[in-house]
Amino acid sequence: MFLRFLVEVVMTDLLNSFNSSFHSMNILQVAPYFPPYQGGQERHVERLTSHLRDDGHTVKILTSDYPPEITKSENHSDMVRLPVRQRFLRNPIVSPDREKIVELLTWADIAHTHNEHAFISNIVALMNYRVDTPMVLTCHGRLAFGSSAANLLEQVYNRTVGAATLRAMDRVIALSKSDKEYLNSLGVPTGRIDVVPNAIEPPESPTDAVVTEFQKRADIHDRDVILFVGPIVKRKSPETLLRAMPHILETHPDTVAMFVGKGDHLDALKNQAASLGLEETVRFTGYLPREKLHAAYRAGSVLAVSSVSEGLPTTIMEGMIHQLPVVATNLGPIRDWFDQHALLVESEPEAFAGAIRLLLSHEQMAAQLGAESAELVRSRLTWDRVASEVNRVYERIVPKRTYRAVSES
């Protein structure tokens, strides 16, 4: 009886200790886009929100209403969508509803914004000067547009408006060491930067039957498939893979390039494929729902990520979790995390062709690269782990005594 009593006392003390150390927070996530708009950053914010709610926090979303034909039918009490006046360089310029933004900031224990170059982050940071809610910003990587004029405008914007937004933050999250150095160059002190990577939710692998059906419909059975997954926009440089295909076909004539995604560069890419005479060796799937997307990863031979700028791409981690070997542009954030787990090359067709041909010709090397990269993602880059790291960033800047009642809404 005494032993049972002692165990109950110890367990009660442990439970009380846990309850006293855990405090539910009101968290405002601020992002330029949110699903159903599809993209890596949008999935990032969506999964982070889901895990924060699972951890007992109350989360609201402030975002744009783009695309309005999809979002206008939504009715979520925990989401506020501001109307988009126009999109400039893919940045939604929203109507700044001061009353609503201040109301949300007053409700929140912490506001977490995404990207210093996002207009919605800029206006929330500006309007928070009077409210003084603790703020965090995640930098999802540097922007590049494939145009010297647009790149110059981005640099000027980031070193003025973007830098002012960063100065308003209590903490700044970088996805990689390279991004941390970039933030330093914009004037953010090292002591205010936390390196926390992007992450994925390990998916259920599609059944063999689903993969076989996908291969049949895409007419790729028994063929090597070079996969490109993501928005078909200039920044992702899909034409690099397209222009690599003639070189790949010289030694691997049964190879197919499959482009998964949609975007404002898609028509131009299709026209370029036709001009290169690649109609029979290129597949354009458009947007794929999750099960079919993971079937595509399973059906792939190599994943090509040819972007001219990136943060920490969800696409790479999703491919790796399916043990798909990756050839990617040698960008700082990608190099920081995947230097030993992918073949990194310059964003040139010849360089991509050479690396892809190497993997197609050496199956054992490709299999080993795939297996080791899958282990990296499982051990370090899943949302269970990363959401906890973000939570710890919040706890560093939100004193427990300031937590607002979670019941407030």
LINRAFEN-V96407 format. One record per residue. N is the residue number from 1. SS is DSSP state (H for helix, E for strand, C for the rest). PSI is psi in whole degrees, -180 to 180 (NA if undefined). NEAR is the number of other C-alpha atoms within 12 Angstrom. Layout:
# LINRAFEN-V96407
n = {N N}
ss = {SS SS}
psi = {PSI PSI}
near = {NEAR NEAR}
This chain:
# LINRAFEN-V96407
n = {1 2 3 4 5 6 7 8 9 10 11 12 13 14 15 16 17 18 19 20 21 22 23 24 25 26 27 28 29 30 31 32 33 34 35 36 37 38 39 40 41 42 43 44 45 46 47 48 49 50 51 52 53 54 55 56 57 58 59 60 61 62 63 64 65 66 67 68 69 70 71 72 73 74 75 76 77 78 79 80 81 82 83 84 85 86 87 88 89 90 91 92 93 94 95 96 97 98 99 100 101 102 103 104 105 106 107 108 109 110 111 112 113 114 115 116 117 118 119 120 121 122 123 124 125 126 127 128 129 130 131 132 133 134 135 136 137 138 139 140 141 142 143 144 145 146 147 148 149 150 151 152 153 154 155 156 157 158 159 160 161 162 163 164 165 166 167 168 169 170 171 172 173 174 175 176 177 178 179 180 181 182 183 184 185 186 187 188 189 190 191 192 193 194 195 196 197 198 199 200 201 202 203 204 205 206 207 208 209 210 211 212 213 214 215 216 217 218 219 220 221 222 223 224 225 226 227 228 229 230 231 232 233 234 235 236 237 238 239 240 241 242 243 244 245 246 247 248 249 250 251 252 253 254 255 256 257 258 259 260 261 262 263 264 265 266 267 268 269 270 271 272 273 274 275 276 277 278 279 280 281 282 283 284 285 286 287 288 289 290 291 292 293 294 295 296 297 298 299 300 301 302 303 304 305 306 307 308 309 310 311 312 313 314 315 316 317 318 319 320 321 322 323 324 325 326 327 328 329 330 331 332 333 334 335 336 337 338 339 340 341 342 343 344 345 346 347 348 349 350 351 352 353 354 355 356 357 358 359 360 361 362 363 364 365 366 367 368 369 370 371 372 373 374 375 376 377 378 379 380 381 382 383 384 385 386 387 388 389 390 391 392 393 394 395 396 397 398 399 400 401 402 403 404 405 406 407 408 409}
ss = {C H H H H H H H H H H H H H H H H H H H H C C C C E E E E E C C C C C C C C C H H H H H H H H H H H H H H H C C C E E E E E E E C C C H H H H C C C C C C C E E E E C E E E E E C C E E E E C C C H H H H H H H H H H C C E E E E E C C C C H H H H H H H H H H H H H C C E E E E E E C C C C C C C C H H H H H H H H H H H H H H H H H H H H C C C E E E E C C H H H H H H H H H C C C C H H H E E E C C C C E C C C C C C C H H H H H H H H H H H C C C C C C E E E E E C C C C H H H C H H H H H H H H H H H H H H C C C C E E E E E E C C C C H H H H H H H H H H C C C H H H E E E E E C C C H H H H H H H H H H C C E E E E C C C C C C C C H H H H H H H H C C C E E E E E C C H H H H H H H C C C C E E E C C C H H H H H H H H H H H H H C H H H H H H H H H H H H H H H H H H C E H H H H H H H H H H H H H H H C C H H H C C C C C C C}
psi = {-43 -40 -42 -42 -43 -42 -42 -40 -45 -45 -38 -42 -41 -43 -42 -38 -43 -45 -34 -27 -20 129 122 139 155 116 127 118 129 118 146 -35 160 149 143 -3 133 129 166 -43 -37 -42 -37 -52 -39 -47 -39 -45 -45 -45 -37 -40 -40 -30 1 4 157 125 134 154 132 120 -172 168 21 136 132 -29 -19 -43 -16 -22 -3 153 78 124 -19 16 133 123 123 138 140 126 -43 167 125 117 43 12 113 121 103 158 120 93 91 -44 -45 -41 -45 -39 -45 -41 -36 -35 -33 145 -29 143 126 108 161 115 122 -20 -3 129 -38 -33 -40 -46 -33 -43 -41 -46 -14 -8 -35 -31 -40 42 137 138 143 144 133 124 115 27 163 153 144 144 -2 15 128 -37 -46 -38 -39 -43 -41 -42 -43 -44 -47 -32 0 -81 -45 -44 -38 -40 -43 -37 -24 -7 144 -38 151 131 126 145 -15 169 -37 -41 -33 -42 -38 -43 -37 -41 -21 4 7 123 144 -38 -14 4 131 132 112 121 169 174 170 165 115 121 160 129 134 151 160 -36 -40 -42 -44 -42 -40 -44 -40 -47 -32 -3 53 13 135 30 148 134 120 118 134 124 125 177 136 80 164 -40 -29 -11 53 -24 -20 -45 -43 -46 -16 -22 -44 -37 -40 -40 -20 -37 -20 76 -15 14 145 138 127 121 115 115 176 166 177 -1 4 -47 -42 -38 -41 -41 -38 -39 -40 -42 -25 -2 33 17 -36 -13 13 138 134 111 -18 -164 138 134 165 -47 -43 -34 -45 -26 -38 -43 -44 -34 -13 159 -39 142 126 124 98 22 153 -12 146 160 -106 94 130 -37 -44 -46 -39 -43 -44 -37 -22 15 34 120 146 135 123 159 141 71 151 -55 -39 -42 -40 -40 -30 18 -37 5 10 161 118 128 171 155 65 142 -42 -39 -43 -42 -44 -44 -40 -43 -38 -45 -40 -28 -16 84 -36 -42 -44 -42 -41 -42 -42 -43 -43 -37 -36 -39 -39 -47 -45 -37 -23 -23 42 157 -29 -43 -46 -39 -36 -37 -40 -41 -41 -33 -45 -47 -22 -25 -6 100 137 -33 -16 -3 130 159 130 -24 -15 142 NA}
near = {7 8 9 10 11 12 13 14 14 14 14 14 14 14 14 13 13 12 13 13 14 18 28 31 34 38 47 44 46 45 47 42 45 36 29 24 27 30 28 32 37 29 27 37 42 33 29 39 36 24 28 32 24 17 22 19 29 34 40 40 39 42 46 39 34 30 27 23 12 16 24 17 12 18 11 14 13 22 31 32 37 35 26 26 18 19 21 16 25 26 26 31 27 32 23 28 22 22 16 19 37 26 23 34 38 31 32 39 38 43 45 47 45 43 43 46 41 42 38 43 45 37 34 50 42 28 28 32 21 17 24 24 37 38 42 43 49 47 49 40 38 36 35 29 24 22 16 12 13 19 20 16 21 28 24 16 23 32 24 19 27 35 33 24 41 41 30 34 40 33 38 46 45 39 43 34 28 28 39 35 26 31 39 24 17 28 25 32 21 21 15 27 33 33 33 36 41 45 42 37 29 26 25 16 25 22 18 15 16 21 26 22 21 27 29 17 17 29 26 29 21 16 25 34 42 48 46 45 46 41 34 35 32 29 32 39 40 48 37 38 47 43 30 34 43 30 26 34 29 14 18 25 20 24 35 38 47 44 44 37 31 28 28 19 22 28 18 20 32 30 18 22 30 18 13 20 17 29 21 22 31 39 32 34 29 24 26 22 15 19 21 29 35 34 34 48 43 38 41 42 41 49 48 53 51 47 44 33 31 37 43 42 43 36 43 48 45 42 45 43 38 38 35 43 47 53 50 48 40 30 35 30 37 40 29 25 33 36 22 20 34 42 38 33 30 27 32 30 30 22 28 40 38 29 36 43 35 24 33 33 20 17 19 14 25 31 25 22 31 38 24 25 33 31 23 27 36 26 19 26 34 31 35 26 25 30 32 23 27 36 34 22 30 37 28 21 26 29 18 19 15 22 28 25 20 21 14 17 20}
